[in-house]
Amino acid sequence: MNWNPLKFLLLLLIKFLAFNRQAKLQDILRKEGVRIFIVAFVGIGDFFLMTSMIRHIKHKIRNSHITLLTDNERIAEYLISQSFIIDEVVIFKINECSKSQFLKYCFSLRKRNIDIFIIPYINLNQNTLLIGLLSRARILIGHGNGGTCRNIWSHILDTAIPLKEKTYEPYQYLTIAEYITQSNSEDIRLVIEIPESIENSISYKLSSMNINLSDSLLVQFSASNGNFSWKNWPPSHFARFLDTIIEKNKIEVVAVGSPGEKQMAQVIKKMMRHNFIDLTGKTTLQELIVCVKKAKMVLCLDSCIAHIASAFGTPCITLFGPTDMWAYKGNFYAITNPVECQPCVSFINRNPLAGNVNDCPNRKCLSGIDVERVLEKFNKIWNH
């Protein structure tokens, strides 16, 4: 939904007029069946980063009913098939509705009697606040300011939890869970699971296609459904890297990704002397998860695939550029080309020297990652 930003004072007025909406958190937690709404108008990777927060809430508030509000159909498809920590998924195409449809939807949520409405920093804006206020959720909780994040809308929240500088995102989300449950947690393991029956079915499907992932390199050429080209390693670098490992090691390479990443796979294939199996745009999220879990090794960009690999311990090389570089423990290897303006894409840790990522002429943080450097890291891991 695209419309002119509402005045800050108007939201304050709506909050004031909804005087019977607010309640104390302690009183809410005493009731049976606490109803919690979590806003997740995000990509798959960002959703996975929220799962440690959701798990902690579900574990500590055992009588809770957690609903995820999202516009991402792939997330919904994944969750509906296996609901480990979320009780309900609601799809609302917030960017495709009219003003009247938006308001009608907000008022329709009143019948749900929402107790706690959670808005993580990545989704904190006037629209998500309006949903929470007009739904008459009893308490609005989200992130406040911190680091380079200065979001005026955080002042509308009933409780705004400060963001922490140089802190990996799952820890940021956990601060919300810790506040709600009044208990600490250091468990940032992501909750990414597939029922055994579905995993076996997908494994059989891959086997029927003569794909043996246990001896394959799984590779991703583009990130975020092809929407963020500034996350991409140059196609020529990918082509040279893959030709080299195929020639020297006779390795089978399997490419995966969202439908919007298909074009990049085709571009790279034309540059190469050798071939690879292209599953880009051909897998569901469940199938993608199984592919990452079964692969001998993964080479990817800053994306959901990196999070999935870390969750299952699959050896993974992740190439970082303009975004915050993070690293999991275990078989996770982060590579970037350090430049003085990194990171230029970050809610909390944005470099004051950074310009607009779309105006960057060469993105040396990614283009400067030498193929030889990635080959060296790959060979050490593959032959380990």
N, C-alpha and C positions, 0 to 999 in steps of 0.2 A: 504494500500500500504506500503510495507516494503522495504526500501532502505537505503543506507548509508547516514548519515546526510550531507547535503550540507554545503559547507564552508560559514562561516558568511560573508566573503568578497564577495562571489559570489552573495548573496542576496543583499548586498549593491550595487554591480555593476548593477544588474537587476533593482534595484530601481532608480539608477542614469540614466540608459539608457531610462527608461520610463519617460523621462523629461516632456512629454506632458500629463502625467497622473495626476499630483497633481493639486489641486485647493484649494482656500480658502473656509472654511466652510460657511462663510457668503454669498459668491457668490452662493454656491450650494443651500442654503436654500431659495434664492430668486426665483429660477426657479419653474416652475410648474411640479408636478409629480416627486418629489425627489425619486430616486430609491435606496433603502437600502437593503443590504444583511447582514444577521446575521448568523454567523457560530454556529452550535449547534450539533457537533458530541459528543453527551452526552446521558446519561440515562434519563429516564422519569422524575425522581426527579429533576435533575439539570436543565432540560428544564423548569419545573414549576417555579423554582427559578428565571428564567430569565423573567417571564411574566410581572412582575411589571415594568421592564425596557422597555419592548416592548410596554406596554400600555401607558406609559408616552410619548414615542416617537410618537406613533400613535395619541395621544390626542393633542400634541403640534404641530406636523407637519401634518396637516390635509390633505395635498395633497400628502402625501407620499405613495409609494408602497413598502411594506415590504415583503421580501422573506426570508424564513428560509431554510438554507442549512444544511441538516442532513443526517445521515446514519441510523437513527432509524425508522424502518417502523411502529412501534406502535405509535410513535409521529406523523408521517405523516398521518396515518389512522385517528387518533383523530382529527387533525387539518383540514383535507380535509372535514370532515363531518360537522364541524362548525368553520368557520373562523371569530372569533370575532375581533382579533387584527392583524392577519397575512393574507396578501393577497394571498400568494402563498407559496407552500412547494415544495422544490426540493430535491430529494433523490440522494445522491452520495455515493456509497460504497467505501470510500476512502481507506479502509484497504484490499480491495479485487481486486484492479485494478493494472495493470502493469504500468511501468514508462511511456510508450507511451500513454496508455489510460488516465493516469493522466494529462499529458501535453496537450493532445488533448482536454480534458474536460476544462482545464484552459483557453485555447485559445478560446474555444466555448463560454465562458461567455462574451467575448468582445462585442458581438452583443447585449447584454443586457444593455450596457451603464450604468454600476453601478456607482452611485454617492458616496455612503458611504458604506464601507465594515467594519463590526464590528467583532472583534475577542476577545471574553471574555478571561480572564486569563486561564480558564480551558482548552481552545483549542488553546492557543498560542504556535505554534511550526513552524518549517521550512516549513512544508507542507501547513498549512493554510495560511501562509504568501505568499507562492508561488502562491496559488490560487488567492489571492487578487492582487498581483503584476502583474501576467500574464493576469489577467482579465482586467487590466488597470482601475480598480476602481479609481475614482478620489481622494479619500482620505481613508487611512487605520487608523482606530481608535480601540484601545483596551486598555488593562490594562498594566501598567508598573510593577515595583517591589514594594515590601512593605512587612513588617513583615519578615517571613522566606522565602519568595518567591524571588528567584534570577533567572530571566529568561533573558538570553542574547538576545533572539529574540525580546524582547520588543523594542530594539534600532532600529529595522527596521521599526517600525510603524511610521506613520506621526505624530500621537498624542498618547502618552502613558500616561494613567491616573493612578496615584499611587494607589496601594492597601492600605487599612487601616487595621491595626492590630485589632484583637478581634472585628471584625465587621461581623454581620450576612450577609450571601451571597447576599440576595436581595438588601441590601444597596450597596454592591460592584458593582452590575450590574447597579444600579440606577445612580452611578457616571458617567457612560457612557452616559446615557440618559440625565442627567443634563448638561453635557458638550455640547452635540449635540444641545439640545433645548435651552441652556442658561437660564434654569429655574430650581429652586429647587423643590424637592419632598420628602416627608416623607412617602408616601403611598406605603408600601411594601406588601399590600394585593395581593395574588397570583390570577391570572386570570385562574380559572378552572371552566368551565361551560359546561352544557349539555342542548341542546334544549329540551323543555318540551315534545314534541312528542316522542323523543327518550327515555327520562326518563320514560315516561308512558309505552312505549313498553317494556322496560327492567323490570320495576316493575311488569308488568303483567307476564312476563316470570318467574320471581322469585316466584311470587304467585302460578303459575301453578306447581312449584316444591315444594310447601308447605314450602317455606322458608319465615319466618316472621322476617325480619331484625330489625324491631323496638323493638323487645324483645331479640335480639341476640348479642353476643359478636363476633365481627369480628377480626380474628387473622391472623398474618403473621409470618411464621416460619423462613423464610430465605430472604435475601435481594439481590437486584441487579441481579435478574434472576439466583441466585445461584452462582454467580461468586466471591463474596467476603465473604468467610466463616468467616473471622475475624469480620464481623458485627453481627454474629449469637449468640444468647443466647443458652446455651447447651440444646440439645434435652430432656435430663432427667429433666431439670428444667421446660421446657414447659409442659411435660407430667404430672409432679406432680402438677403443677399449675392448669391445666385444669381438671384433675381428682378431685381436691379439690373443685373447684367452681361448677362443674357439680353435685357432690354429695351433697353439702351443699345448693345450690341455684336452682338446676334443670334447669340450664341455657343451652340454645341451642348455640353451638359454630359453627361458619362458618369460615373455613380457605380459604384464597385467596392468590393469588400471581401469578408470571409468570411461564411459563412452566418449566424453569430451577430450580424452587423451589419445584417442585412436589416431588422429592425424599426425601427431608427433611420432608415433611408432612407425607409421608408413614412411615418413620423411627419413627416419634413421635407417629403415630397411633398404631404401633406395641407395643410401650412401655406402652400404656394407658389401663386402665381397662374399660373405657367408650369410646363412639364413638363421632365423630363430622362430620359435613357436609363438605366434601372436594371439594371446587371449584378451587383449585390451578391449574393453567394452563388452566382453562376452560372458562375464561372470557376475553372479549376484554377490552381495556383500558376504553372505555365508560362504559361498564358494571361494571368494577371495581370501577369507580368513583361513580356510582349510589349506589353500595353496601356500600361504605364508607359513603356516604351522608345519607343513610337510616338506618344505624346501630345504635343501642342504644349506643354502645361503641366500641372502637378499641384498640387492643394491638398489637404493631408492633415494628419494628426495625427502624434504621435511613434510611428511604427510601421515595419513592414518596407517599406511603400510609399516612405517617405522614403529608406531605404537603397537601394532599387532605383533610384529616380530619380537619386540621386547617382552610382550606378555607371555609368549610361548618359548622364549629363550633361543629363537632362531638366530644364528649369527647374521649380523646386519651391518652394512656400511651405509651411512646416511650422509648425503651431501648437503651442506648448509650454505646459505648465501646471506640475503638481507635480513633474515629473521633471527630471533634469539637462538643461539646454539645450546642445545641441552644434550645430555647423555645419560642413558640408563646404566645400571650396573650390569655386569655379566658380558654377554657376547654382543655388545653394542659399540660401534666405532663411528665417531662423528668426525667429518673432515670438512674444513672450509679453507679459504684463502684469506687470512686476516688483513683487513684494511681499516683505515682510521675512522671510517664513517659507519661501521657496523655497531649494533643493528639499526637499520633505518625503518624496519617494519616491526614494531613492538608497542603493545599497549602501555607497558610499564617501564621498560628499560631502553627506550629510544635514545639513540646517541644524539647529543645536541649538535654535533657536526653534520648530521645526516640531512640530505635533501629529500625530495620526493622520489620514491623508488622508480616511478614510471618515467622520470626525466633522466635517470642514470644512463649515460651513453654506452657503457661497456659491462657494467656489473662484474667488476674484477673479483669480487668475493666468490663468485661461481666460475666465471670464465677462466679465472686464474688458478683453479684447481687442476694441476697437471695430470694428464692421463697416467704418466709414469708413477706418480704418487699413489693414485688409486690402485694401479696394478700391483705395486709393492705391497700395499695393505691387503689386497685381495689374495695374493699368492700366499702370504703368511697365514691367513685364516683358512683358505681352501685346503692347503696342504698340511694343516695342523693335525 
